[in-house]
Amino acid sequence: MALDVSAIQTSHPPRKEGAKHGLATAALPDQKEPKPKVSLAKAVRDLQQVSETFNTRLSFSLNEKLDQVVVKVIENGTDKIVREIPPTELQHVYERIREVIGMLFDESA
């Protein structure tokens, strides 16, 4: 029931061994390390297994207006939505901001 976190990337560039004065330098472009392949289906299965231990299940959907994944944590016994990530109110705010930005650019073009 463990999640595989080996594929998590950090935003820090890799440090070059022996860098002068302790400053980090980025790796050269031709020396890229291969990225590990992560199966989305496997990640979802792992998350669902973890959620079962808490007597909940996860529901994944796509908010097409935002092109963003929405996760709902649902209680098994009552089918009550315990949490929605991102929250519904925040999704509505994002949608409204996009509409306003669209209107600003349409008017100024």
C-alpha positions as CSV (number, residue, x, y, z in Angstrom):
1,M,0.0,0.0,0.0
2,A,3.0,2.3,-0.3
3,L,3.1,5.1,-2.9
4,D,6.0,5.2,-5.2
5,V,7.5,8.7,-4.8
6,S,10.7,8.0,-6.7
7,A,9.4,9.9,-9.8
8,I,8.9,13.2,-7.9
9,Q,11.1,15.9,-9.4
10,T,12.4,18.9,-7.6
11,S,12.8,22.4,-9.1
12,H,16.4,22.6,-8.0
13,P,19.0,22.0,-10.7
14,P,21.4,19.1,-10.0
15,R,24.6,20.1,-8.3
16,K,27.9,19.5,-10.0
17,E,30.4,17.7,-7.8
18,G,33.5,19.8,-6.9
19,A,31.9,23.1,-7.8
20,K,34.0,26.1,-6.7
21,H,33.0,28.0,-3.6
22,G,30.1,25.6,-2.9
23,L,28.0,27.2,-5.7
24,A,25.7,24.8,-7.6
25,T,26.0,24.6,-11.4
26,A,23.4,23.0,-13.7
27,A,24.2,19.9,-15.7
28,L,25.0,20.4,-19.3
29,P,22.1,19.8,-21.7
30,D,23.8,16.7,-23.3
31,Q,24.2,15.1,-19.9
32,K,20.5,14.8,-19.0
33,E,19.4,11.9,-16.8
34,P,16.6,9.7,-18.2
35,K,13.3,10.5,-16.5
36,P,11.6,7.5,-14.9
37,K,8.3,6.4,-16.6
38,V,5.3,6.7,-14.2
39,S,2.1,5.1,-15.2
40,L,-0.9,7.3,-14.5
41,A,-3.1,4.3,-14.0
42,K,-0.7,2.8,-11.4
43,A,-0.6,6.1,-9.5
44,V,-4.4,6.3,-9.4
45,R,-4.6,2.7,-8.2
46,D,-2.0,3.4,-5.4
47,L,-4.0,6.5,-4.3
48,Q,-7.2,4.5,-4.2
49,Q,-5.6,1.8,-2.1
50,V,-4.4,4.4,0.4
51,S,-7.8,6.0,0.5
52,E,-9.5,2.6,1.3
53,T,-7.6,2.5,4.6
54,F,-9.4,5.6,5.7
55,N,-12.9,4.3,4.6
56,T,-13.0,6.7,1.7
57,R,-12.7,6.5,-2.0
58,L,-11.4,8.9,-4.6
59,S,-13.1,10.2,-7.7
60,F,-11.1,11.9,-10.4
61,S,-12.7,14.2,-13.0
62,L,-11.7,16.9,-15.4
63,N,-13.0,20.5,-15.2
64,E,-13.0,21.2,-18.9
65,K,-13.3,25.0,-18.5
66,L,-10.1,25.0,-16.5
67,D,-8.5,22.0,-18.1
68,Q,-7.7,20.9,-14.5
69,V,-8.1,17.6,-12.7
70,V,-10.6,17.6,-9.8
71,V,-10.3,15.0,-7.0
72,K,-13.2,14.3,-4.7
73,V,-12.8,12.4,-1.4
74,I,-16.0,10.4,-0.8
75,E,-17.0,8.6,2.4
76,N,-17.8,5.0,1.6
77,G,-20.8,4.4,3.8
78,T,-22.8,7.6,3.1
79,D,-21.4,8.7,-0.4
80,K,-20.9,12.1,1.2
81,I,-18.2,14.3,-0.4
82,V,-15.7,14.9,2.4
83,R,-13.4,17.1,0.4
84,E,-13.0,18.4,-3.1
85,I,-9.6,19.5,-4.4
86,P,-9.5,22.2,-5.6
87,P,-12.7,23.4,-3.8
88,T,-15.7,24.2,-5.9
89,E,-15.7,27.8,-4.9
90,L,-12.1,28.2,-5.9
91,Q,-12.9,26.6,-9.3
92,H,-15.6,29.1,-9.8
93,V,-13.2,32.0,-9.0
94,Y,-10.6,30.6,-11.5
95,E,-13.3,30.4,-14.2
96,R,-14.4,33.9,-13.5
97,I,-10.8,35.2,-13.6
98,R,-10.3,33.6,-17.0
99,E,-13.5,35.1,-18.3
100,V,-12.5,38.6,-17.1
101,I,-9.0,38.2,-18.6
102,G,-10.6,37.0,-21.9
103,M,-12.8,40.1,-22.0
104,L,-9.9,42.4,-21.3
105,F,-7.8,41.0,-24.1
106,D,-10.8,40.9,-26.5
107,E,-11.5,44.6,-25.9
108,S,-7.9,45.7,-26.2
109,A,-7.1,43.8,-29.4
